Amino acid sequence: YVAQKLLKGAIGTNNFDANSRLCMSSAVAGYNRSFGSDGPPCCYEDIDHCSLILLTGTNTAECHPVLFDRIKKRKRNVNDNLKVIVIDPRETETSSIADFYLQISSGTDLFLFIGIANYLYKNQLTDQKFIDKSTESYFHFVKHIQKWDLKKISEICNISEQTIIDIAKLWGESKNVLSLWSMGLNQRQEGTAAVNGLINLHLMTGQIGKEGAGPFSLT
């Protein structure tokens, strides 16, 4: 309210960025570029059916506490083998439930996704049948990710090569992978590219279009 009074009354402009631009524009653009539609290809019920959750660019414990409690409930169940990966430069309450916590350098998520994709491709942890049927330009994607070896990625992200390998193997060997992200991925200069980098991991492994799997932007 105060910001709008300042802009309209004092500065004399009607041009004021709405929440839709600041909040979800990167996710919307990323979904559109990958799928031709901005609707998430998954839902909250998928949280109850996935075998791996990857949280990146989100402090879910503070920003989506009801959803976080839903994940914690599964983690408290000793018979539930749910694995959780948390990627965040800051150690928060969200990281307390992580089986793997990656404290990468700020803003390097996209490079991490490229490194994971490279390992998945080189170690045949992909779903070629899904790729052939449901994707396009895969050859060009592979050509790009091969330019980035794990040594270079580990230096950029400030994590070990083995950590990248462990995460990539876990993703590639999991039955149902659900990724959740929020403003930490969206609100940056290369936010759309980061969103597409994460979506590409789902596409190359067929982790989409089925129960408990898909790229899910939180709002």
N, C-alpha and C positions, 0 to 999 in steps of 0.2 A: 504494500500500500504506500509506504513512504517513498520507495523507489519510483513508483509511478507518479506520485505527486512531484517529485524532483524532476523527472524527465519531462512530464507534460506541462507542469506549472512553471518551473524555473528555466529549464532548457528550451521548452517549447517544441517538443517532438512527440509524435504519436508512435514512433518506431521503438517498440519494446519487446524483447525476446520473451516469448511465452515458455512455460514449463515444457511444452511438447518439443520445442527446439533444443532446449538445454538438457532435457532428460533423455529422450528416446530417439533422437534423430539418427544416431549412429546405428542403433539396433534396427530401426525401420529400414534404413538404407542398406544395411548388411543383409537382412532378410530378403529385401526386394532384389538385391543383386544375385543372391544365391537361388532364390525360389520364385521370384516374380510376384511375390506377395509378402506383406509385412506381418502376417499372422504367425505367431510361434507354433511350430509343428509338434507341440507337446502341451501338457497340462500339469496341474499340481498333483493329481492322482499318480502321475508317473514317479513321484518321489517314493511312493509306497512299493514300487515294483522294480526299481533299478538295483543293480548290484554294485555300481560305482557312481559316486557323485563327485564332480569337479566344480569347486567354487573358485571363481576368479573375479577380481574387481568388485567384490561385495563383502561388506562386513555384515553378514546375514544376522548375526546374533543381535545387533543393535538396530539394524534398519528393517529387518523382516523377522521379528522375534517369534511370531506364530509359526512361520515356516521353519525357523531354526529349531523350535521345540519339536516339530514333526520329525525332523532329521534326528535330533537327539533321542527321541523315543525309540527309533530303530536302533541307534547305537547302544542304547541301554539293554536291549534284548540280546542276551548271551547266545541265543540260537540264530541270530541274524548276522550274516557274514558281510553286511554292507561295508564297503570301503569308501573313505572320504579323502579327497585331495583338496587342500586349500592353498591357493596361490595369492600371496599378499606381501608387499614390502613391510607392512606393519604387523606385528604380532598382536592379535586381538582375541577376544573371547571365542570368535569363530574358529580360530586355529586350534583351540583346545580340544576339539573333537576330531581333529585330522589324524588319519593314519600316516599321511605324508604331508608335511608342511613345507612349502617352497617359498623362502623369503628372498625372492628375486629382486634385482634392482628395479626401481620405479620406472614404469613405462616400457618394460621389455617383454611383456606378455606375448606380443606378436612373434618375436624371435623364438621364444620358447615353443610356441605352437608349430613354427616351421621346423624346429629341431625334432620335436615329437613326430611330426609328419615324415620327416626324412628317415627316422629310425623305423617307423611303421612300414614304410615303402621298402627299405633295404632288407628288412627281415620278414617280408611277406606276411605281415600282420594286417592285411587289408582284405576287403571283401570285393574281389574282382568281379564277381557276378553282379553285385549291386552297382559297382562302378560302370560296368558295360551297359547295364539296363537303364540306369537312372541319372547318370552324370554326363557332362560334356567337357571337352578341353582338358581332360586328365593328363594327357601327354605334356601339355604346356605347364601345368601345375607341377608335375614331377621334375621337369627340366629346371624350373625355378628353385624348388626346395633343395635340389642336389648341389646348388651353389653354396649352401650353408652347411658346413660340417659341424659335428658336435663340439669340437674344440672351440671353434669360433663362437658358437651359441653359448657355451658354458662361460666364456669370458665376458660376453655381453650381459648375460643374466646374472653373473656372479654366483653361480651354483656349479656343482661338480658334474662332469659328464655322466658319471654313474647314476646320479639323481635323475637326469633326463632319461637315461635308459630304463631305470626302474619304473618311472611314471609311464613311459611309452609302452613298456611291456604290460603293465597293469591295464592300461587302456585297451591295448590290442587283444588281451586275453579275457577281458570281462564280457559277460553275456549281455548286459544292458547298461549302457553308459548315458548318464544324464548330466549335462553341464548347466550351471547356473551362473549368471553374471549380472552386474548392475552398473552403477555410474563409474566405477573405477576403470571399466573397459570402454564405456561409451564416451565419457567426457574428456576427450583428448584430441590432439590434432589428427592422429591416425586411427581414430576410434572405429570407423567403418572397416578399415583393413584388419584391425584386431578381431572384430566380430566375425568377419569372413574367414580369418585364419582359424578360429575355433570351429566354425561351422564346417570347414573343410575336413577337420579331423573326423567329424561325424559322417560326412559323405564318403570318405575313403575307407571307412570301416563298416559302413552299413548300419551305423548306430542312429537310426532315424526311421520314423514311420512304423514303429512298433512299440509295444508297451514298455514303459520304463526307460525310454531312450529319446535323445534329441537335445538340441541347443535351446535353452530356455532363458530369455531375458526377463529379469525381475523388474517390476515397476511399482 
